[in-house]
Amino acid sequence: MVVSSRGRWALSLLIVTFILLAPPALAGVKGAEVSVKAAKTSEVCMINDEVMKKPQIPVVVEGKTYYGCCPACATTLKNDPASRYSKDPATGKEVDKAEAFITEGPNGIALYFESEETARQYYSAR
């Protein structure tokens, strides 16, 4: 097959365009910018650490709202301060579940992050 110089120029332009535009298209590739979707806080049982996909029971403690799936979870949130905290899987730092950036991990598990940025770090490293 014979390709004209005009055809080679067009092919070269196509390759350069692909190289320049490929990085955003490769989101999810290790090191690429990853977008993450926050779970609805009100749909997370913060005792079972599960995204339930329906509204949960709000529990207000010291002006912050936590959520539980049943009266027993609500009681635990009220009475057990440790139940209101989790570790950011990206940084290992303790986070308050009422203030966390929450995502849905495998099998509906709730993952609590310090911020959307640490969630991006976590998911881009996977």
Secondary structure, 3 states (H helix, E strand, C coil): CCCCHHHHHHHHHHHHHHHHHHHHHCCCCCCCCCCCCCCCHHHEECCCCEECCCCCEEEEECCEEEEECCHHHHHHHHHCHHHHEEECCCCCCEEECCCCEEEECHHHEEEEECCHHHHHHHHHCC
